[in-house]
Amino acid sequence: MTADRLRDFKNAVPFKPFTIHMSDGSEFEIDPESLVVHKDWTVDAIVLFPRGRFKFLYLRNVMHVSGQGTLPKLEKRRRRGGSSED
């Protein structure tokens, strides 16, 4: 799972809640305010919980994301070499 893909799920309009499934079997129910993926982050995200609690997620440990509705549209990304993906 990439940070860009998680941002696409978080920024989908209209937002649909989704679940992040981790390799250790844990799951995180995501609502519009519970996921933070900073624009400069590429391998980490933070899930926020009530009462000021949080958990860092290492994105290589994300097995999959599940939810309802259609997949979010991905914006074209620039490759490291500078050309856009088709």
C-alpha positions in Angstrom: 0.0 0.0 0.0 1.3 3.4 -0.8 0.8 6.7 1.0 -0.7 8.1 -2.3 -3.3 5.3 -2.4 -4.3 5.9 1.2 -4.6 9.7 0.5 -6.9 8.8 -2.5 -9.2 6.8 -0.2 -9.2 9.5 2.5 -9.9 12.3 0.0 -12.6 10.5 -2.0 -15.7 12.6 -2.6 -18.1 11.6 -1.2 -16.0 10.0 1.6 -16.9 6.4 2.3 -15.6 4.8 5.6 -13.0 2.1 4.9 -11.0 -0.5 6.9 -7.2 -0.9 6.8 -6.1 -4.5 7.3 -2.6 -5.1 8.7 -0.3 -8.1 8.3 -0.6 -8.9 12.0 -4.4 -9.3 11.7 -5.3 -5.9 13.2 -7.8 -3.7 11.5 -8.5 0.0 11.7 -11.9 1.5 10.8 -11.2 4.8 9.1 -13.6 7.8 9.2 -12.9 11.2 7.7 -11.0 12.5 10.8 -9.1 9.3 11.9 -6.3 9.0 9.3 -3.4 11.4 8.9 -1.0 10.9 5.9 1.2 14.0 5.6 1.9 15.1 2.1 5.6 14.5 2.6 5.2 11.0 4.1 5.8 8.0 1.9 6.0 5.0 4.3 4.0 6.0 7.4 0.5 7.1 8.4 -1.2 7.8 11.7 -4.5 6.5 12.9 -6.2 8.8 15.5 -8.3 7.3 18.3 -10.5 9.0 21.0 -8.9 10.6 24.0 -5.8 11.8 22.1 -4.5 8.3 21.4 -2.8 7.4 18.1 -1.0 4.6 16.3 1.7 4.9 13.6 1.2 2.5 10.7 4.2 1.3 8.6 2.6 1.1 5.1 4.5 -2.0 4.1 2.5 -3.9 6.7 -0.8 -2.9 5.2 -2.3 -6.0 3.6 -5.3 -4.4 2.0 -8.0 -1.8 2.4 -11.7 -2.7 2.2 -14.8 -0.5 1.9 -17.9 0.2 -0.1 -18.5 2.0 -3.3 -16.2 2.5 -6.3 -12.4 2.8 -6.2 -11.2 6.4 -5.9 -9.8 7.8 -9.1 -6.0 8.1 -8.9 -4.4 11.2 -10.2 -1.5 10.7 -12.6 1.8 10.4 -10.7 5.2 11.5 -11.9 7.8 8.7 -12.0 11.1 9.2 -10.4 12.7 9.7 -13.8 10.3 12.6 -14.4 7.9 11.1 -17.0 4.2 10.7 -16.1 2.5 7.3 -15.8 -0.1 6.5 -18.5 
